[in-house]
């Protein structure tokens, strides 16, 4: 009925334009829904819940609540249970966070890769290399695993060098590096792991 009414009151060309905008709006709504309410499984009975609200990007894991806020000027704040843990800035191709005067994480962004430094020395020991359907995860140029996107199932999987699943997330529409921090082993504790996940999520990488 609605489409019949459009045909009577507007020219044909405008009708086509309206239909295209309606379809595009539907796609954008679906993309927004897919970005929220996702669950990462990273071990027996262990889950990381991801979401987004007015406060920023949210995560809940192992009974702890995390938030990453990014304002219009690129200022970032990472919080745990409502208390600020680290602060920093997103400027150009660099994202930096520090806590108590020490580095909490630095990301150097390029079109096909992200370099990650976790120490004060600024050494970018971790690299994410982006391909069409997978991301290679390297430590000191040595491959430690990969993140693979399966378009048929909409799943993201992080796998180690033995091809064993380390983390899985359903409901994805594209490749993303947000599972890469689960391949970093004991080098990052849970707080910093979640921080990196939220940073990659906020950067849409």
Phi, psi and omega in degrees: 000316181299316181292324178295321179295318179301317182299329183278331189254347181227155178299160183300316182299318179293324177300316179298318179300315180297318180297320178296316180296322177297317180294317180297319178299320178298318179296316181296321177298317180296320179296318180296320179295323181291335182279347184246155175070029181268151182239129175255126174259125185229015178172171180303112178073011182250131183220146175242117180266128182246143178200176179218135175219195182296334180284334182139203179276134186242150174212144174232126180210133175051041176079006181246145180250131183236150177219140170241116178258137175226118182270181185295337179269000178091004177289133183242142174225128177253125184239148174235121182051040176085355181252135182294129178257319183212151179229155180186201187214140170256113184224113180062239182261018183230134174235124183230140173230143176223154180223126179053039177082358180247154180295136177250346179159133177230133179239127174253118190261131172228168185300319186245009179200160173229130175256138185236128175248135182246353184242166181294338182288353177073013180282122181274081185282340182251141179223135172250117180255117187271129172241183183298313185237008178205163177231122176278135179248120184237145172240120184051044178071004178255129183292129177247349180167194182204157171247126185241137176256130179250097184298331181292330181248348182071026181256144168254135178227133172262125182234141179279185184292344176268008180067023177270137180291129178254325179206149181220140174224130179264164175081022178270152179250357182195175177290143178208149181269008188293345176270350182303320179301339178283352176264004183271001174060216184280000180292336177235134176280179187298319181300312182289328177298312179296321178302313179296320178301313182291326178295315178295325178292315180294328180278357181060037181242000000 
